Amino acid sequence: MAKKTPRKPQKAAARKPSPKTPAAASGRAVSPVLLALAGVIAVFAVALGARFIIGRDAPETESVVEREAPVIAPASPIKAPPPKVAEAPPPPPPVREAEPAPAPVPAPPPQVTEAPAPVPVPAPPPPPAMTPKPVVAMLPPPVAPLEPPKVAPGSPLWKKNALPFRAPPGKPAIAIVIDDMGVDRKRSNRAVSLPAPLTLAWLPYAHELPAQARAARAAGHELMLHLPMEPSGSADPGPQALRVSLDKGEILRRTKAALDSFDGYVGVNNHMGSRFTADPAAMAPVLGEIARRGLLWLDSRTTAKSAGLTLAREFQMPFAGRDIFLDNEMTVSAVRGQLAKTEQVARRQGYAIAIGHPHDATIDALASWMPEVQKRGFVLVPVSAVVRAHHTGG
């Protein structure tokens, strides 16, 4: 009991309010609560403010990024290719147009090299093509077979069908005649391809003779009929050849048939005929028909006994005789040797007539000789030019 008495007064003392104690107690109790509340409020406010600030910024940045990214992403791939594609084609045209400008320095070199390069490349071909042209240049353009050169009315046929040609004065003239044309088509075409003017003598039994002759005339060559006649030996002159055993009527019939085989030619020369031409009685009706048609006679002189030139004078018809045979030996060197003899004859008498055939060796030799001979002062002419200048029998 003694212990409890002192505790009671302590509790009573503690509970006894004094005028100062309530105020102090109340101030102590309120201020921590308020402070706690204020702290909580402040923390809450700070948290809300931070969340508000962070929450507002985050979506805005995300939305900006999301909005800008898709806009920028498609724009860059779409716009980037067009300028590159558009820039690629423009350079070529501007480079050509702006060649003089200093900026496209690399562009001019390729174009400068390209521009001159094509010019020299086509330039070389003309010179070789021009090589044969000097020969053709010396005569007027070839006349089409259907449009013979204009001559005075009533002129003989040989003048109407002659190549229009005027030899320059003071130069020895050479006429090259190629016999046996038309049967060997390949070699005949090679002869036609030689530079004009040549005189090409066609066999009357050649296939497609009119077409072959027209092509040769269109190439600038003069035409003749190569009339088959009987030789002294056993060689075959071909079908419908003139023979001494035939009567005059048959000789005339065969002669007329051969003369009608094509047209556009200036005259006739004999194919073989060493026996027939030596017989004046057999030759007379032949030359008479040739003269009647206004054609010239070229005696191939297959025999020294030929009566052709004597009869031609009697008929007062135009004529000429062969001077040189080119290819009795069919090698290029042999033909070249005969061409050299032809030049000698031409220098001596002012002209020469050489007869060859469409052999490979003859054509090859002529192809290289024809340009050279003109450089040595000779002029190549058709047979009609020689006849006109030296043997105008009619």
C-alpha positions in Angstrom: 0.0 0.0 0.0 2.8 2.3 0.8 4.1 2.0 -2.8 0.8 2.8 -4.4 0.3 6.1 -2.6 3.2 7.8 -4.2 2.1 6.6 -7.7 -1.3 8.1 -7.5 -0.2 11.6 -6.7 2.3 11.4 -9.7 -0.6 10.5 -12.0 -2.7 13.2 -10.5 0.1 15.7 -10.9 0.5 14.7 -14.4 -3.1 15.1 -15.3 -3.5 18.3 -13.5 -3.7 20.9 -16.0 -1.9 24.1 -15.4 -2.5 27.2 -17.5 0.8 26.8 -19.4 0.7 23.0 -19.9 -2.3 22.8 -22.2 -0.9 25.3 -24.7 2.4 23.7 -24.8 0.9 20.2 -25.1 -1.5 21.2 -27.8 1.3 23.0 -29.8 3.5 19.9 -29.6 0.7 17.6 -30.7 -0.5 19.7 -33.6 2.7 20.7 -35.2 4.0 17.2 -35.9 0.8 16.2 -37.5 0.6 19.3 -39.6 4.2 18.9 -40.5 3.6 15.3 -41.4 0.6 16.2 -43.5 2.4 19.1 -45.1 5.2 16.8 -45.9 2.9 14.2 -47.3 1.1 16.9 -49.3 4.4 18.3 -50.5 5.7 14.8 -51.5 2.4 14.0 -53.1 2.4 17.4 -54.9 6.0 16.8 -56.0 5.1 13.3 -57.2 2.1 14.5 -59.0 4.0 17.4 -60.5 6.8 15.1 -61.6 4.4 12.6 -63.0 2.5 15.3 -64.7 5.6 16.8 -66.2 7.1 13.4 -67.1 3.8 12.1 -68.4 3.2 15.1 -70.6 6.7 15.2 -72.0 6.9 11.5 -72.7 3.9 11.2 -74.9 4.7 14.4 -76.7 8.2 13.2 -77.5 7.0 9.8 -78.5 4.3 11.2 -80.6 6.7 13.7 -82.2 9.1 10.9 -82.9 6.4 8.7 -84.2 4.9 11.4 -86.3 8.2 12.7 -87.6 9.8 9.3 -88.2 7.1 8.0 -90.5 7.0 11.3 -92.3 10.8 11.5 -92.7 11.2 7.8 -93.5 9.0 7.7 -96.6 10.1 11.1 -97.7 13.7 10.2 -97.8 13.4 7.0 -99.9 10.9 8.5 -102.2 12.7 11.8 -102.8 16.2 10.4 -102.8 15.8 8.0 -105.8 14.1 10.5 -108.1 17.0 13.0 -108.0 19.4 10.2 -108.6 17.4 8.7 -111.5 16.7 12.2 -112.9 20.3 13.2 -112.7 21.5 10.1 -114.5 19.9 10.8 -117.9 20.5 14.5 -118.0 24.3 14.3 -118.0 24.7 12.9 -121.5 22.8 15.7 -123.3 24.3 18.5 -121.2 27.7 17.1 -121.7 27.3 17.3 -125.4 25.8 20.7 -125.3 28.2 22.1 -122.7 31.4 20.7 -124.3 33.0 24.1 -124.4 32.2 24.8 -120.7 35.2 24.2 -118.4 33.2 22.4 -115.8 32.7 19.1 -117.7 36.4 18.7 -118.3 36.2 14.9 -118.4 33.3 14.9 -120.8 35.1 16.7 -123.7 38.0 14.2 -124.0 35.8 11.1 -124.8 33.7 13.1 -127.3 36.7 14.7 -128.9 38.2 11.2 -129.4 34.9 9.9 -130.6 34.2 12.7 -133.1 37.4 12.4 -135.1 37.6 8.6 -134.7 34.5 7.9 -137.0 35.7 10.4 -139.5 39.0 8.7 -140.3 37.5 5.2 -140.2 35.2 5.8 -143.2 37.8 8.0 -144.8 40.1 5.1 -145.9 37.3 3.2 -147.9 36.8 6.1 -150.4 40.5 6.0 -151.6 40.3 2.3 -152.7 36.9 2.9 -154.3 38.4 6.0 -156.0 41.3 3.9 -157.5 39.3 2.5 -160.4 37.3 5.7 -160.8 40.1 7.6 -162.7 39.4 5.2 -165.6 35.6 5.8 -165.6 36.2 9.5 -165.0 37.7 9.9 -168.4 34.4 9.0 -170.1 30.9 10.3 -169.5 28.5 8.3 -167.3 27.5 5.0 -168.9 24.4 5.2 -171.1 21.6 2.8 -170.4 21.0 0.3 -173.2 17.5 1.7 -173.8 18.8 5.2 -174.2 21.6 5.2 -176.7 23.7 8.4 -177.1 22.2 11.1 -179.2 23.5 11.2 -182.8 22.5 13.0 -185.9 19.4 11.6 -187.6 20.2 8.9 -190.2 23.5 8.0 -188.5 24.5 4.3 -188.9 23.7 1.9 -186.1 27.3 1.5 -185.0 27.4 5.2 -184.1 24.1 5.1 -182.3 25.3 2.2 -180.2 28.8 3.4 -179.6 29.9 4.6 -176.2 30.0 8.4 -176.1 33.8 8.9 -175.9 36.3 11.5 -176.9 40.0 10.6 -176.5 42.2 13.4 -175.3 44.5 14.5 -178.1 48.2 13.6 -178.2 47.7 10.4 -176.1 48.2 6.9 -177.7 44.9 4.9 -177.5 44.4 1.3 -176.5 41.2 -0.7 -177.0 40.9 -4.0 -175.1 38.4 -6.5 -176.5 37.3 -9.5 -174.5 35.9 -12.3 -176.8 33.9 -15.4 -175.9 31.6 -13.5 -173.5 28.4 -15.0 -172.1 29.0 -18.8 -171.9 31.2 -18.9 -168.8 28.9 -16.7 -166.7 31.2 -16.5 -163.6 34.2 -15.3 -165.6 32.1 -13.1 -167.9 30.8 -11.3 -164.8 34.4 -10.8 -163.7 35.3 -9.2 -167.0 32.2 -6.9 -166.7 33.4 -5.9 -163.3 36.7 -4.5 -164.7 37.0 -0.7 -165.1 35.3 0.7 -168.2 35.6 1.1 -171.1 36.2 -2.4 -172.4 34.7 -3.8 -175.6 33.0 -7.1 -174.8 32.2 -9.5 -177.7 29.3 -11.9 -176.9 28.7 -15.3 -178.4 25.2 -15.6 -180.0 24.4 -18.9 -178.3 25.1 -17.7 -174.7 22.2 -18.2 -172.3 20.2 -15.1 -171.3 22.3 -13.1 -173.7 20.2 -9.9 -173.8 20.2 -9.6 -170.0 23.9 -10.2 -169.8 24.6 -7.7 -172.5 22.4 -5.0 -171.0 24.2 -5.4 -167.6 27.6 -5.0 -169.4 26.4 -1.9 -171.2 25.0 -0.4 -168.0 28.5 -1.0 -166.5 29.9 1.3 -169.1 31.3 -1.2 -171.6 30.9 -1.3 -175.4 29.2 -4.4 -177.0 30.0 -6.5 -180.0 28.7 -9.8 -181.6 31.2 -12.6 -181.6 30.2 -14.5 -184.7 31.2 -18.2 -184.8 33.1 -19.3 -188.0 34.8 -22.4 -189.1 38.4 -22.8 -188.1 41.2 -24.6 -190.0 41.7 -27.3 -187.4 39.3 -29.6 -185.6 38.1 -27.2 -182.9 34.4 -26.7 -182.5 33.3 -23.1 -183.0 29.8 -23.8 -181.5 26.3 -24.3 -182.8 25.1 -22.6 -186.0 28.7 -21.6 -186.9 29.4 -20.3 -190.5 31.1 -22.9 -192.6 32.5 -22.8 -196.1 30.4 -25.9 -197.1 27.2 -24.0 -196.6 25.4 -22.4 -199.5 24.9 -18.6 -199.6 21.3 -18.8 -198.4 22.2 -20.8 -195.3 25.2 -18.6 -194.6 22.8 -15.6 -194.7 20.2 -17.3 -192.5 22.7 -18.1 -189.8 24.3 -14.7 -190.0 20.9 -12.9 -189.6 19.9 -15.2 -186.7 23.2 -14.4 -184.9 22.7 -10.6 -185.6 19.2 -10.8 -184.1 20.3 -12.6 -180.9 20.6 -9.3 -179.0 21.0 -5.6 -179.7 22.9 -2.5 -178.6 26.2 -3.6 -180.1 28.4 -1.6 -182.5 29.7 -4.4 -184.7 30.9 -7.9 -185.3 34.1 -9.8 -185.0 34.9 -13.4 -185.8 35.1 -16.3 -183.3 37.8 -18.7 -184.7 37.2 -18.6 -188.5 40.7 -19.1 -189.8 39.3 -21.2 -192.6 36.0 -19.3 -193.2 37.5 -15.8 -193.2 40.1 -16.9 -195.7 37.3 -17.6 -198.3 36.2 -14.4 -200.0 33.2 -16.0 -201.5 31.9 -17.3 -198.1 32.7 -14.0 -196.4 31.1 -11.7 -198.9 27.4 -12.3 -197.9 28.3 -12.0 -194.3 30.1 -8.6 -194.5 27.3 -7.5 -196.9 24.7 -8.1 -194.3 26.8 -6.4 -191.6 27.3 -3.4 -193.8 23.6 -3.2 -194.6 22.7 -3.0 -190.9 25.2 -0.1 -190.4 27.5 -2.0 -188.2 31.4 -2.1 -188.1 33.6 -5.1 -188.8 36.5 -6.0 -186.5 38.7 -8.7 -188.0 40.2 -10.9 -185.3 42.9 -11.9 -187.8 43.0 -15.6 -186.8 44.7 -16.1 -190.1 47.0 -13.8 -192.1 45.0 -14.8 -195.2 41.7 -13.2 -193.9 39.7 -11.5 -196.6 37.7 -9.5 -194.1 39.6 -6.2 -194.2 39.8 -6.2 -198.1 36.0 -6.8 -198.3 35.3 -4.2 -195.7 37.1 -1.6 -197.8 35.1 -2.7 -200.9 31.8 -2.4 -199.0 33.0 1.0 -197.7 32.0 0.0 -194.2 33.8 0.9 -190.9 36.4 -1.6 -189.9 39.5 -2.3 -187.8 41.9 -5.2 -187.3 43.3 -6.8 -184.2 47.0 -6.0 -183.4 47.8 -8.2 -180.4 46.5 -11.4 -178.9 46.8 -11.3 -175.1 46.4 -14.8 -173.8 47.6 -17.5 -176.2 49.5 -18.5 -173.1 47.2 -18.3 -170.1 49.5 -17.0 -167.3 49.5 -13.6 -165.7 53.1 -13.0 -166.6 52.5 -13.9 -170.2 49.5 -11.7 -170.5 51.5 -8.8 -168.9 54.2 -9.4 -171.5 51.5 -9.1 -174.3 50.1 -5.9 -172.7 53.6 -4.4 -172.9 53.7 -5.2 -176.6 50.3 -3.5 -177.0 51.8 -0.4 -175.5 54.6 -0.5 -178.0 52.2 -0.8 -180.9 50.1 2.1 -179.6 53.1 4.4 -179.2 54.2 3.5 -182.7 51.0 3.9 -184.7 48.9 6.0 -182.2 46.5 3.2 -181.2 46.4 -0.5 -180.7 43.6 -3.1 -180.4 44.3 -6.1 -178.2 42.0 -9.2 -177.9 41.8 -11.4 -174.9 39.3 -13.9 -173.3 37.6 -14.2 -170.0 40.3 -16.3 -168.4 41.3 -15.8 -164.8 44.9 -15.0 -165.8 43.8 -12.4 -168.3 41.3 -10.7 -165.9 43.9 -10.6 -163.1 46.6 -9.1 -165.4 44.1 -6.5 -166.7 42.9 -5.6 -163.2 46.4 -4.5 -162.2 47.6 -3.2 -165.6 44.6 -0.9 -166.4 45.3 1.7 -163.6 49.1 1.7 -164.4 48.9 2.2 -168.1 47.0 5.4 -167.8 49.8 6.8 -165.5 52.2 6.1 -168.4 50.2 8.4 -170.7 47.9 6.0 -172.5 44.2 6.2 -172.7 41.8 3.3 -172.7 39.1 3.6 -175.4 36.3 1.5 -176.9 36.8 0.0 -180.3 34.4 2.5 -181.9 36.7 5.3 -180.9 39.6 3.7 -182.8 37.3 3.1 -185.8 36.0 6.6 -185.7 39.5 8.1 -185.6 41.4 5.8 -188.0 39.0 3.6 -190.1 35.9 5.5 -190.9 34.8 3.4 -193.8 31.1 4.3 -193.4 
